[in-house]
Amino acid sequence: MLQRFLVEEDGINSVEYGLIGTLIALACLASLGLIRSALQTTFIAWSSSM
């Protein structure tokens, strides 16, 4: 029974797609921090010049 469980690969694709989706979501969240600080600096400079 354990051998059959270790050999089966039915859910492998689902797990791989889940991991890829998680990595993409983490990359998006990390980039939002960088974009936020860049936008904040731009808007502060823009409002100071007005």
C-alpha distance matrix in Angstrom:
0.0 3.8 5.4 5.2 6.4 8.8 10.1 10.9 14.6 15.7 17.2 18.5 22.0 22.4 21.7 24.1 26.7 26.5 27.1 30.0 31.5 31.4 33.1 35.7 36.4 36.9 39.2 41.2 41.6 42.8 45.3 46.7 47.9 49.8 51.2 52.3 54.4 55.9 56.9 58.3 60.5 61.7 62.7 64.4 66.4 67.2 68.4 70.4 72.3 73.4
3.8 0.0 3.8 5.4 5.0 6.3 8.7 10.2 13.4 15.2 16.1 16.8 20.5 21.0 19.8 22.0 24.9 24.6 24.7 27.7 29.4 29.1 30.5 33.4 34.1 34.3 36.6 38.8 39.1 40.0 42.6 44.2 45.2 47.0 48.6 49.8 51.6 53.2 54.4 55.7 57.8 59.1 60.2 61.8 63.8 64.7 65.9 67.8 69.8 71.0
5.4 3.8 0.0 3.8 5.4 5.2 6.3 8.8 12.2 14.5 16.0 16.3 19.8 21.0 20.0 21.7 24.7 24.9 24.9 27.6 29.6 29.6 30.7 33.5 34.6 34.9 36.8 39.2 39.8 40.5 42.9 44.8 45.9 47.4 49.0 50.4 52.3 53.6 54.9 56.4 58.3 59.5 60.8 62.5 64.3 65.2 66.6 68.5 70.3 71.6
5.2 5.4 3.8 0.0 3.8 5.5 5.2 6.2 10.0 11.7 13.7 14.5 17.9 18.9 18.5 20.4 23.1 23.5 24.0 26.5 28.3 28.6 30.1 32.5 33.6 34.3 36.2 38.3 39.1 40.1 42.4 44.0 45.5 47.1 48.4 49.8 51.8 53.1 54.2 55.8 57.8 58.9 60.0 61.9 63.7 64.5 65.8 67.9 69.6 70.7
6.4 5.0 5.4 3.8 0.0 3.8 5.5 5.5 8.7 10.2 11.2 12.2 15.8 16.3 15.5 17.8 20.5 20.4 21.0 23.7 25.3 25.4 27.0 29.5 30.4 31.0 33.1 35.2 35.8 36.9 39.2 40.8 42.1 43.9 45.2 46.5 48.5 50.0 51.0 52.5 54.6 55.7 56.8 58.6 60.5 61.3 62.5 64.6 66.4 67.5
8.8 6.3 5.2 5.5 3.8 0.0 3.8 5.8 8.1 10.9 11.6 11.4 15.1 16.2 14.9 16.6 19.7 19.9 19.8 22.4 24.5 24.5 25.6 28.3 29.5 29.7 31.7 34.0 34.7 35.5 37.8 39.6 40.9 42.3 43.9 45.3 47.2 48.5 49.8 51.3 53.2 54.4 55.7 57.4 59.2 60.1 61.5 63.4 65.2 66.4
10.1 8.7 6.3 5.2 5.5 3.8 0.0 3.8 6.4 9.5 11.4 11.0 14.3 16.1 15.5 16.6 19.6 20.5 20.6 22.7 25.0 25.5 26.4 28.8 30.4 30.9 32.5 34.8 35.9 36.7 38.7 40.6 42.1 43.4 44.8 46.4 48.4 49.4 50.7 52.5 54.3 55.2 56.6 58.5 60.2 60.9 62.5 64.5 66.0 67.3
10.9 10.2 8.8 6.2 5.5 5.8 3.8 0.0 3.8 5.9 8.2 8.7 11.8 13.3 13.3 14.8 17.3 18.2 19.0 21.0 22.9 23.7 25.0 27.1 28.5 29.5 31.2 33.1 34.3 35.4 37.3 39.0 40.8 42.2 43.3 44.9 47.1 48.1 49.0 50.9 52.9 53.7 54.9 57.0 58.7 59.2 60.7 62.9 64.4 65.5
14.6 13.4 12.2 10.0 8.7 8.1 6.4 3.8 0.0 3.8 5.7 5.4 8.1 10.1 10.4 11.4 13.9 15.1 15.9 17.6 19.6 20.7 21.9 23.8 25.4 26.5 28.0 29.8 31.2 32.4 34.1 35.9 37.7 39.0 40.0 41.7 44.0 44.8 45.8 47.7 49.7 50.4 51.6 53.8 55.4 55.9 57.5 59.7 61.1 62.2
15.7 15.2 14.5 11.7 10.2 10.9 9.5 5.9 3.8 0.0 3.8 5.7 7.4 8.4 9.9 11.5 13.0 14.2 15.9 17.5 18.8 20.2 21.9 23.4 24.7 26.3 27.9 29.3 30.7 32.3 33.9 35.3 37.5 38.9 39.6 41.2 43.7 44.5 45.2 47.2 49.4 49.9 50.9 53.2 54.9 55.2 56.7 59.1 60.5 61.4
17.2 16.1 16.0 13.7 11.2 11.6 11.4 8.2 5.7 3.8 0.0 3.8 5.6 5.4 6.4 8.8 10.2 10.8 12.5 14.5 15.5 16.7 18.7 20.3 21.3 22.8 24.7 26.0 27.2 28.9 30.6 32.0 34.0 35.6 36.3 37.8 40.3 41.3 41.9 43.8 46.0 46.7 47.6 49.8 51.7 52.0 53.4 55.8 57.3 58.1
18.5 16.8 16.3 14.5 12.2 11.4 11.0 8.7 5.4 5.7 3.8 0.0 3.8 5.5 5.2 6.2 8.7 9.9 10.6 12.3 14.2 15.4 16.6 18.5 20.0 21.2 22.7 24.5 25.9 27.1 28.8 30.5 32.4 33.8 34.7 36.4 38.6 39.5 40.4 42.4 44.4 45.1 46.3 48.5 50.1 50.6 52.1 54.4 55.8 56.9
22.0 20.5 19.8 17.9 15.8 15.1 14.3 11.8 8.1 7.4 5.6 3.8 0.0 3.8 5.4 5.1 6.1 8.5 9.9 10.5 12.1 14.1 15.3 16.5 18.2 19.9 21.1 22.5 24.4 25.8 27.0 28.7 31.0 32.1 32.7 34.5 37.0 37.6 38.3 40.5 42.6 43.0 44.2 46.5 48.1 48.3 50.0 52.4 53.6 54.6
22.4 21.0 21.0 18.9 16.3 16.2 16.1 13.3 10.1 8.4 5.4 5.5 3.8 0.0 3.8 5.4 5.2 6.1 8.6 9.9 10.5 12.2 14.3 15.4 16.4 18.3 20.0 21.1 22.5 24.4 25.8 27.1 29.3 30.9 31.3 32.9 35.5 36.4 36.8 38.8 41.1 41.6 42.5 44.9 46.6 46.8 48.3 50.7 52.1 53.0
21.7 19.8 20.0 18.5 15.5 14.9 15.5 13.3 10.4 9.9 6.4 5.2 5.4 3.8 0.0 3.8 5.5 5.0 6.2 8.6 9.8 10.5 12.4 14.3 15.3 16.5 18.4 20.0 21.1 22.6 24.4 25.9 27.8 29.4 30.2 31.7 34.1 35.2 35.9 37.7 39.9 40.7 41.7 43.8 45.6 46.1 47.5 49.8 51.3 52.3
24.1 22.0 21.7 20.4 17.8 16.6 16.6 14.8 11.4 11.5 8.8 6.2 5.1 5.4 3.8 0.0 3.8 5.4 5.1 6.2 8.6 9.8 10.6 12.4 14.2 15.4 16.6 18.5 20.1 21.2 22.7 24.5 26.5 27.7 28.6 30.4 32.6 33.4 34.4 36.4 38.3 39.0 40.3 42.5 44.0 44.5 46.2 48.4 49.7 50.9
26.7 24.9 24.7 23.1 20.5 19.7 19.6 17.3 13.9 13.0 10.2 8.7 6.1 5.2 5.5 3.8 0.0 3.8 5.4 5.1 6.1 8.5 9.9 10.5 12.2 14.2 15.3 16.5 18.4 20.0 21.1 22.6 25.0 26.2 26.7 28.5 31.0 31.7 32.3 34.4 36.6 36.9 38.1 40.4 42.0 42.3 43.9 46.3 47.5 48.5
26.5 24.6 24.9 23.5 20.4 19.9 20.5 18.2 15.1 14.2 10.8 9.9 8.5 6.1 5.0 5.4 3.8 0.0 3.8 5.5 5.1 6.1 8.7 9.9 10.5 12.3 14.3 15.4 16.5 18.4 20.1 21.2 23.3 25.0 25.6 27.0 29.6 30.6 31.2 33.0 35.3 36.0 36.9 39.1 41.0 41.3 42.7 45.0 46.6 47.5
27.1 24.7 24.9 24.0 21.0 19.8 20.6 19.0 15.9 15.9 12.5 10.6 9.9 8.6 6.2 5.1 5.4 3.8 0.0 3.8 5.4 5.0 6.2 8.6 9.8 10.6 12.3 14.3 15.4 16.5 18.4 20.1 21.8 23.3 24.4 25.9 28.1 29.2 30.2 31.9 34.0 34.8 36.1 38.0 39.8 40.4 41.9 44.0 45.6 46.8
30.0 27.7 27.6 26.5 23.7 22.4 22.7 21.0 17.6 17.5 14.5 12.3 10.5 9.9 8.6 6.2 5.1 5.5 3.8 0.0 3.8 5.4 5.1 6.2 8.6 9.9 10.6 12.4 14.4 15.4 16.6 18.5 20.7 21.7 22.4 24.4 26.6 27.3 28.2 30.4 32.2 32.8 34.2 36.4 37.8 38.4 40.1 42.2 43.6 44.8
31.5 29.4 29.6 28.3 25.3 24.5 25.0 22.9 19.6 18.8 15.5 14.2 12.1 10.5 9.8 8.6 6.1 5.1 5.4 3.8 0.0 3.8 5.5 5.1 6.2 8.6 9.9 10.6 12.4 14.3 15.4 16.6 19.1 20.5 20.9 22.5 25.1 25.9 26.4 28.5 30.7 31.2 32.2 34.5 36.2 36.5 38.0 40.3 41.7 42.7
31.4 29.1 29.6 28.6 25.4 24.5 25.5 23.7 20.7 20.2 16.7 15.4 14.1 12.2 10.5 9.8 8.5 6.1 5.0 5.4 3.8 0.0 3.8 5.4 5.1 6.2 8.6 9.9 10.6 12.3 14.3 15.4 17.3 19.1 20.0 21.2 23.6 24.9 25.6 27.3 29.5 30.4 31.4 33.4 35.3 35.9 37.2 39.3 41.0 42.1
33.1 30.5 30.7 30.1 27.0 25.6 26.4 25.0 21.9 21.9 18.7 16.6 15.3 14.3 12.4 10.6 9.9 8.7 6.2 5.1 5.5 3.8 0.0 3.8 5.4 5.1 6.2 8.7 9.9 10.5 12.3 14.3 16.0 17.1 18.4 20.1 22.1 23.1 24.3 26.1 27.9 28.9 30.3 32.2 33.7 34.6 36.2 38.1 39.7 41.0
35.7 33.4 33.5 32.5 29.5 28.3 28.8 27.1 23.8 23.4 20.3 18.5 16.5 15.4 14.3 12.4 10.5 9.9 8.6 6.2 5.1 5.4 3.8 0.0 3.8 5.5 5.1 6.2 8.7 9.9 10.6 12.4 14.8 15.8 16.2 18.2 20.6 21.2 22.0 24.2 26.1 26.6 28.0 30.2 31.7 32.2 33.9 36.0 37.4 38.6
36.4 34.1 34.6 33.6 30.4 29.5 30.4 28.5 25.4 24.7 21.3 20.0 18.2 16.4 15.3 14.2 12.2 10.5 9.8 8.6 6.2 5.1 5.4 3.8 0.0 3.8 5.4 5.1 6.3 8.7 9.9 10.7 13.1 14.8 15.2 16.5 19.1 20.2 20.7 22.5 24.8 25.5 26.4 28.6 30.4 30.9 32.2 34.5 36.1 37.1
36.9 34.3 34.9 34.3 31.0 29.7 30.9 29.5 26.5 26.3 22.8 21.2 19.9 18.3 16.5 15.4 14.2 12.3 10.6 9.9 8.6 6.2 5.1 5.5 3.8 0.0 3.8 5.4 5.1 6.2 8.6 9.9 11.3 13.1 14.4 15.6 17.6 19.1 20.1 21.6 23.6 24.8 26.0 27.7 29.5 30.5 31.8 33.7 35.5 36.8
39.2 36.6 36.8 36.2 33.1 31.7 32.5 31.2 28.0 27.9 24.7 22.7 21.1 20.0 18.4 16.6 15.3 14.3 12.3 10.6 9.9 8.6 6.2 5.1 5.4 3.8 0.0 3.8 5.5 5.1 6.2 8.7 10.3 11.1 12.3 14.3 16.2 16.9 18.3 20.2 21.8 22.8 24.3 26.2 27.6 28.5 30.3 32.1 33.6 35.1
41.2 38.8 39.2 38.3 35.2 34.0 34.8 33.1 29.8 29.3 26.0 24.5 22.5 21.1 20.0 18.5 16.5 15.4 14.3 12.4 10.6 9.9 8.7 6.2 5.1 5.4 3.8 0.0 3.8 5.4 5.2 6.2 9.0 10.2 10.3 12.0 14.6 15.3 15.9 18.0 20.1 20.7 21.8 24.0 25.6 26.2 27.7 29.9 31.3 32.5
41.6 39.1 39.8 39.1 35.8 34.7 35.9 34.3 31.2 30.7 27.2 25.9 24.4 22.5 21.1 20.1 18.4 16.5 15.4 14.4 12.4 10.6 9.9 8.7 6.3 5.1 5.5 3.8 0.0 3.8 5.5 5.2 6.9 9.3 10.1 10.7 13.1 14.8 15.4 16.7 19.1 20.2 21.1 22.8 24.9 25.7 26.8 28.9 30.7 31.9
42.8 40.0 40.5 40.1 36.9 35.5 36.7 35.4 32.4 32.3 28.9 27.1 25.8 24.4 22.6 21.2 20.0 18.4 16.5 15.4 14.3 12.3 10.5 9.9 8.7 6.2 5.1 5.4 3.8 0.0 3.8 5.5 5.6 7.1 9.1 10.3 11.8 13.3 14.8 16.1 17.8 19.3 20.7 22.1 23.8 25.1 26.5 28.1 29.9 31.5
45.3 42.6 42.9 42.4 39.2 37.8 38.7 37.3 34.1 33.9 30.6 28.8 27.0 25.8 24.4 22.7 21.1 20.1 18.4 16.6 15.4 14.3 12.3 10.6 9.9 8.6 6.2 5.2 5.5 3.8 0.0 3.8 5.4 5.2 6.2 8.5 10.2 10.8 12.2 14.2 15.7 16.6 18.3 20.1 21.5 22.5 24.2 26.0 27.4 29.0
46.7 44.2 44.8 44.0 40.8 39.6 40.6 39.0 35.9 35.3 32.0 30.5 28.7 27.1 25.9 24.5 22.6 21.2 20.1 18.5 16.6 15.4 14.3 12.4 10.7 9.9 8.7 6.2 5.2 5.5 3.8 0.0 3.8 5.4 5.0 5.9 8.6 9.8 10.3 11.9 14.2 15.1 16.1 18.0 19.8 20.6 21.9 23.9 25.6 26.9
47.9 45.2 45.9 45.5 42.1 40.9 42.1 40.8 37.7 37.5 34.0 32.4 31.0 29.3 27.8 26.5 25.0 23.3 21.8 20.7 19.1 17.3 16.0 14.8 13.1 11.3 10.3 9.0 6.9 5.6 5.4 3.8 0.0 3.8 5.5 5.2 6.5 8.8 10.0 10.7 12.6 14.4 15.5 16.7 18.7 20.0 21.2 22.7 24.8 26.3
49.8 47.0 47.4 47.1 43.9 42.3 43.4 42.2 39.0 38.9 35.6 33.8 32.1 30.9 29.4 27.7 26.2 25.0 23.3 21.7 20.5 19.1 17.1 15.8 14.8 13.1 11.1 10.2 9.3 7.1 5.2 5.4 3.8 0.0 3.8 5.5 5.5 6.4 8.7 10.1 11.0 12.6 14.5 15.7 17.0 18.5 20.3 21.5 23.2 25.1
51.2 48.6 49.0 48.4 45.2 43.9 44.8 43.3 40.0 39.6 36.3 34.7 32.7 31.3 30.2 28.6 26.7 25.6 24.4 22.4 20.9 20.0 18.4 16.2 15.2 14.4 12.3 10.3 10.1 9.1 6.2 5.0 5.5 3.8 0.0 3.8 5.5 5.1 6.1 8.5 10.0 10.5 12.2 14.2 15.4 16.3 18.1 19.9 21.3 22.8
52.3 49.8 50.4 49.8 46.5 45.3 46.4 44.9 41.7 41.2 37.8 36.4 34.5 32.9 31.7 30.4 28.5 27.0 25.9 24.4 22.5 21.2 20.1 18.2 16.5 15.6 14.3 12.0 10.7 10.3 8.5 5.9 5.2 5.5 3.8 0.0 3.8 5.5 5.2 6.0 8.6 9.9 10.5 12.1 14.3 15.2 16.3 18.1 20.1 21.3
54.4 51.6 52.3 51.8 48.5 47.2 48.4 47.1 44.0 43.7 40.3 38.6 37.0 35.5 34.1 32.6 31.0 29.6 28.1 26.6 25.1 23.6 22.1 20.6 19.1 17.6 16.2 14.6 13.1 11.8 10.2 8.6 6.5 5.5 5.5 3.8 0.0 3.8 5.5 5.0 6.2 8.6 10.0 10.6 12.4 14.2 15.3 16.5 18.6 20.4
55.9 53.2 53.6 53.1 50.0 48.5 49.4 48.1 44.8 44.5 41.3 39.5 37.6 36.4 35.2 33.4 31.7 30.6 29.2 27.3 25.9 24.9 23.1 21.2 20.2 19.1 16.9 15.3 14.8 13.3 10.8 9.8 8.8 6.4 5.1 5.5 3.8 0.0 3.8 5.4 5.2 6.3 8.8 10.0 10.8 12.3 14.4 15.5 16.9 19.0
56.9 54.4 54.9 54.2 51.0 49.8 50.7 49.0 45.8 45.2 41.9 40.4 38.3 36.8 35.9 34.4 32.3 31.2 30.2 28.2 26.4 25.6 24.3 22.0 20.7 20.1 18.3 15.9 15.4 14.8 12.2 10.3 10.0 8.7 6.1 5.2 5.5 3.8 0.0 3.8 5.4 5.0 6.1 8.5 9.9 10.3 12.1 14.1 15.4 16.8
58.3 55.7 56.4 55.8 52.5 51.3 52.5 50.9 47.7 47.2 43.8 42.4 40.5 38.8 37.7 36.4 34.4 33.0 31.9 30.4 28.5 27.3 26.1 24.2 22.5 21.6 20.2 18.0 16.7 16.1 14.2 11.9 10.7 10.1 8.5 6.0 5.0 5.4 3.8 0.0 3.8 5.4 5.3 6.1 8.6 9.8 10.5 12.2 14.3 15.7
60.5 57.8 58.3 57.8 54.6 53.2 54.3 52.9 49.7 49.4 46.0 44.4 42.6 41.1 39.9 38.3 36.6 35.3 34.0 32.2 30.7 29.5 27.9 26.1 24.8 23.6 21.8 20.1 19.1 17.8 15.7 14.2 12.6 11.0 10.0 8.6 6.2 5.2 5.4 3.8 0.0 3.8 5.6 5.2 6.2 8.5 10.0 10.6 12.5 14.7
61.7 59.1 59.5 58.9 55.7 54.4 55.2 53.7 50.4 49.9 46.7 45.1 43.0 41.6 40.7 39.0 36.9 36.0 34.8 32.8 31.2 30.4 28.9 26.6 25.5 24.8 22.8 20.7 20.2 19.3 16.6 15.1 14.4 12.6 10.5 9.9 8.6 6.3 5.0 5.4 3.8 0.0 3.8 5.5 5.2 6.1 8.6 10.0 10.8 12.8
62.7 60.2 60.8 60.0 56.8 55.7 56.6 54.9 51.6 50.9 47.6 46.3 44.2 42.5 41.7 40.3 38.1 36.9 36.1 34.2 32.2 31.4 30.3 28.0 26.4 26.0 24.3 21.8 21.1 20.7 18.3 16.1 15.5 14.5 12.2 10.5 10.0 8.8 6.1 5.3 5.6 3.8 0.0 3.8 5.4 4.9 6.0 8.4 9.9 10.8
64.4 61.8 62.5 61.9 58.6 57.4 58.5 57.0 53.8 53.2 49.8 48.5 46.5 44.9 43.8 42.5 40.4 39.1 38.0 36.4 34.5 33.4 32.2 30.2 28.6 27.7 26.2 24.0 22.8 22.1 20.1 18.0 16.7 15.7 14.2 12.1 10.6 10.0 8.5 6.1 5.2 5.5 3.8 0.0 3.8 5.4 5.2 6.1 8.7 10.2
66.4 63.8 64.3 63.7 60.5 59.2 60.2 58.7 55.4 54.9 51.7 50.1 48.1 46.6 45.6 44.0 42.0 41.0 39.8 37.8 36.2 35.3 33.7 31.7 30.4 29.5 27.6 25.6 24.9 23.8 21.5 19.8 18.7 17.0 15.4 14.3 12.4 10.8 9.9 8.6 6.2 5.2 5.4 3.8 0.0 3.8 5.6 5.1 6.3 9.0
67.2 64.7 65.2 64.5 61.3 60.1 60.9 59.2 55.9 55.2 52.0 50.6 48.3 46.8 46.1 44.5 42.3 41.3 40.4 38.4 36.5 35.9 34.6 32.2 30.9 30.5 28.5 26.2 25.7 25.1 22.5 20.6 20.0 18.5 16.3 15.2 14.2 12.3 10.3 9.8 8.5 6.1 4.9 5.4 3.8 0.0 3.8 5.5 5.4 6.8
68.4 65.9 66.6 65.8 62.5 61.5 62.5 60.7 57.5 56.7 53.4 52.1 50.0 48.3 47.5 46.2 43.9 42.7 41.9 40.1 38.0 37.2 36.2 33.9 32.2 31.8 30.3 27.7 26.8 26.5 24.2 21.9 21.2 20.3 18.1 16.3 15.3 14.4 12.1 10.5 10.0 8.6 6.0 5.2 5.6 3.8 0.0 3.8 5.4 5.3
70.4 67.8 68.5 67.9 64.6 63.4 64.5 62.9 59.7 59.1 55.8 54.4 52.4 50.7 49.8 48.4 46.3 45.0 44.0 42.2 40.3 39.3 38.1 36.0 34.5 33.7 32.1 29.9 28.9 28.1 26.0 23.9 22.7 21.5 19.9 18.1 16.5 15.5 14.1 12.2 10.6 10.0 8.4 6.1 5.1 5.5 3.8 0.0 3.8 5.5
72.3 69.8 70.3 69.6 66.4 65.2 66.0 64.4 61.1 60.5 57.3 55.8 53.6 52.1 51.3 49.7 47.5 46.6 45.6 43.6 41.7 41.0 39.7 37.4 36.1 35.5 33.6 31.3 30.7 29.9 27.4 25.6 24.8 23.2 21.3 20.1 18.6 16.9 15.4 14.3 12.5 10.8 9.9 8.7 6.3 5.4 5.4 3.8 0.0 3.8
73.4 71.0 71.6 70.7 67.5 66.4 67.3 65.5 62.2 61.4 58.1 56.9 54.6 53.0 52.3 50.9 48.5 47.5 46.8 44.8 42.7 42.1 41.0 38.6 37.1 36.8 35.1 32.5 31.9 31.5 29.0 26.9 26.3 25.1 22.8 21.3 20.4 19.0 16.8 15.7 14.7 12.8 10.8 10.2 9.0 6.8 5.3 5.5 3.8 0.0
